[in-house]
Amino acid sequence: MRRIAIGRAIALAACFSGVALAAQAEDKFVFGGLLPLTGAASLFGPGMSAAVELAVKDINAAGGVRGAKAEAILADDACDANIAARTLDRLVTQGAKAIMGTGCSNVTLALLDKIQSSKVSMCSGANTAPQLTTAPSGGYFARTSISQLMQGPVMAQLPLQDGHTNVAILSRGDPFSEGLAGSTRATLESRGAKVAKYIVYDPAQTAFEAEVAAVAAAKPDAVVVVGRDERGSIFRLLIERGLGPAKVGWYTPGGITADFYKLVDPSNPGVLKGLKQTAPPKASTTSAFAQRLLAQNGGIKEFLFAAEQYDCAIITALGAEAAKSSDPAVYKDAIAGVTRGETQCKAYGECRDLLKSGKSIAYVGPTGPIYMSDAREPTRASIQVFEVDGTGVPQPTRLIQV
């Protein structure tokens, strides 16, 4: 009898322990940040991480997610699919229901199967590869960053408006770059321009003499370069071949910062003068949103993708409120809806209260209106055009709505 009583006591203790753990789990809503803290996209990591933390702070200030306290656990994707997969597993075991990230499109594409099997939602503010529009995700993936199919026509528009008709394109061979380069090429050709040379190079490549020589032989009047930091080497070789920005048009997507010139000619801040780039609008360092981010992390150097990642966290929480469930398998289907309803709202608490009153909402955060499609990606966006000045600083020149 004593053994039976002890056994029952142990079973009851285990039962109560399980109930306590379940109750504890429902007391919080965990956002797992799978962000580029190191690796090829690490420039954007601090801003994106601060954005997730700021969103969690704002959510908690308004009462949490369905009454549960929000929590952020930040981790590194390293822009590496193998590292990110292991980190994702750890975040799931730590209770993450919503993954914020990743910072690199190729990593996200590699993780979609694991996201589905783990039954956690994922929302990226930085993934722009067109492949993500149709990649199977079971509805668990969303993004607030725009597809390169939306940015490509804007990139092509710049050399055309500058009077260029014979354009060479150099592209890194990854989903982000090839998506933008391909969309740019298609737009140029559809508008009567000639693509003098179209070259895709290996992402692991470090020497570009042959590629630049082929571009120079085509005698273009403009060059589009889509890539990462290796663009510094490409720009330097283009100048050596007589194809500098003072001679031909130079165009590239975001990532050109005030000190990028050091990768081209460390002694000449004006070496990139005239280069034009397209990017989602950056938060000015003097804007209220940027100041709030800097309060989270005073070391932020680059604000690109931070506003988009903030919006990811907010619309995920609003999706849970709209669905009346903290289960990702349920609330994932409500995420797009909170961006395209009838009543616009800007703050989490305001939007949540409108949902509770029975209103359909269109959340408008620091990135502006999103109006997600059924593929859970923006159908509206603003693209900023920058031109590098004589001190190496990219200056905003105009905003294009797409």
Buried (B, 14 or more C-beta within 10 A) or exposed (E): EEEEEEEEEEEEEEEEEEEEEEEEBEEBBBBBBBBBBEBBBBBBBBBBBBBBBBBBBBBBEBBBBBEBBBBBBBBBBBBBBEBBBEBBEEBBEEBBBBBBBBBBBBBBBBBBBBBBEBBBBBBBBBBBBBBBBEBEBEBBBBBBBBBBBBBBBBBBBBBBEEEBBBBBBBBBBBBBBBBBBBBBBBBBEEEEBBBBBBBBBEBEEEEBEEBBEBBBEBEBBBBBBBBBEBBBBBBBBBBEBEBBBEEBBBBBBBBBBBEBBBBBBEEEBBBBBBBBBBBBBBBEEEBEBBEBBBEBBEEBEBBBBBBBBBBBBBBBBBBBBBBEBBEBBEBBBBBBBBBBBEEEBEBBEBBBBBBEEEEEBBBBBBBBBBBBBEBBBBBBBBBBBBBBBEEBBBEEEEEBEB
